[in-house]
């Protein structure tokens, strides 16, 4: 929906996905500062925002490139003027290899590899196109999702990659995603350090074999405050930090950064004194990992989301809430909230200054 610039959030129809640009930019500045203090680069993931303008803002602030989850996202970023793009996924199939070759003509992508059966077709496609593409080995450091085993298996793969035309091996990456929600009191920092030492040790094995490994990439938002401290890490991918959300704050125990992304909703029913219903459910915001939270109201809690309804539990102090009242909510998980919407309504000082289409929404290939 189109609105005149300058209106307040209260004038939006609901539900609406709102982005406070001042808060987002402060979060970007904070992450860049943390990385610089520890001598680590930042290649933030774009899978949560999917907007080239946000990627450009990150680059202007000091990011060295961006990370994408899919080739189609990378194509959107390249079309928006971003050149240095890590595709933190495995590119398989002739259609994708043709598209990757086209992408490599206008940007400088890095592609993940964890098996020679991905690398050989990629090598042939790049060589036939007269191109060379950067590749990075994904190492499984405990998540048990994708990735070659650390140590000798990674070294063996690296030796093979070095011999393939059309490929330039530039490093390794790993993701300590299985440790994001470990409580600090149960040794989160130590467990992350152990996982990332596995990655650093693999780098040392490559370098001892005279295989250069300039990039050692890792870290999501839920772990970045620990990951930047680990010896041997050269860059982090934490991207959700620019928005923050209830999951990162409460489940991952990220204490700094403010909430830039919110959903404005309207109370549409008051079926009982202690219960209210809003017009925002699962098709508006993600709440499976962590329940969304109501901004500025400890006495109002979201207790259930159905497709198009959100059920609120009200303390006595909140039972004067009326049909038609507005509430602002922090999504439970921002990455899976953004993809439910077509645009960000962008605010500064409480006033609408722009509307940004979410360009890479639905770009899954």
Buried (B, 14 or more C-beta within 10 A) or exposed (E): EEEEEEBEBEEBEBBBBBBBBEBBBBBBEBBBEBBEEBEBBBBBBBBBBBBBBBBBBBBEBBBBBBBBBBBBBBBBBBBBEBEBBBBBBBBEEEEBBEBBBEBBEEBBBBBBBBBBEBBBBBBBBBBEBEBBBBBBBBBBBBBEEBBBBBEEBBBBBBEBBBEBEBBBBBBBBBBBBBBBBBEEEEEBBEBBBBBBBBBBEBBEBBEEEEBBBEBBBBBBBBBBBBBBBBEBBBBBBBBBBBBBBBBBBBBBBBEEBBBBBBBBBBBBEBEEEEBBBBBBBBEBBBBEBBBBBBBEBEEBBBEBBEEBBBBBBBEEEBBEBEEEBEBBBBBBBBBBBBBBBEBBBBBEEEEBEBBBEBBBBEBEE
